[in-house]
Amino acid sequence: MRYATSTLMSPRQVIEAAELSFGRAGLGLDVVERRHDGLTLAGPQGSVSLTIESVDGTNEVFLSTEGLDLQVRQFMAEIFEQRHLHSQAEP
């Protein structure tokens, strides 16, 4: 399944958050590929791949998954919420 969301988190922050959520410390997936604009993780329970593109001051995050739809939707909500909390804090 493919998903997309936006965030004010930097690409590096998104990649770090994804690795925490889906990597060994989270779901236990292995990092298969790490790029400056994304990350791919895989394991017995499924896979997650994400790519980040900067668009008009926000970062668009494109995700695809096999077998981990619920976890990917939760991750998307977390990084979107970071955007929402950040914009509320601004004067």
Residue pairs with C-beta under 8 A, 6 or more apart in sequence:
1 64
1 65
1 66
1 69
1 72
2 62
2 63
2 64
3 62
3 63
3 64
3 65
3 72
3 73
3 76
4 60
4 61
4 62
4 63
5 60
5 61
5 63
5 76
5 79
5 80
6 55
6 58
6 59
6 60
6 61
6 80
6 83
7 14
7 58
7 59
7 61
7 79
7 80
7 82
7 83
8 58
8 59
8 82
8 83
8 86
8 87
9 17
9 59
9 79
9 82
9 83
10 59
11 36
11 37
11 52
11 54
11 59
14 50
14 52
14 59
14 61
14 79
15 34
15 38
15 39
15 50
15 52
17 75
17 78
17 79
18 39
18 41
18 48
18 50
18 75
19 25
19 26
19 31
19 39
19 41
20 26
21 27
21 71
21 75
21 78
22 29
22 41
22 48
22 68
22 71
22 75
23 29
23 30
23 31
23 41
24 30
27 43
27 45
27 68
27 71
28 43
28 45
29 41
29 42
29 43
29 45
29 46
29 47
29 48
30 41
30 42
30 43
31 39
31 40
31 41
32 40
32 41
32 42
32 47
33 39
33 40
34 40
37 51
37 52
37 53
38 49
38 50
38 51
38 52
39 48
39 49
39 50
40 47
40 48
40 49
40 50
41 47
41 48
41 49
42 48
45 67
45 68
46 65
46 66
46 67
46 68
47 65
47 66
47 67
47 68
48 63
48 64
48 65
48 68
48 71
48 72
49 63
49 64
49 65
50 61
50 62
50 63
50 64
51 61
51 62
52 59
52 60
52 61
52 62
53 59
53 60
53 62
54 60
58 83
61 76
61 79
63 72
63 75
63 76
65 71
65 72
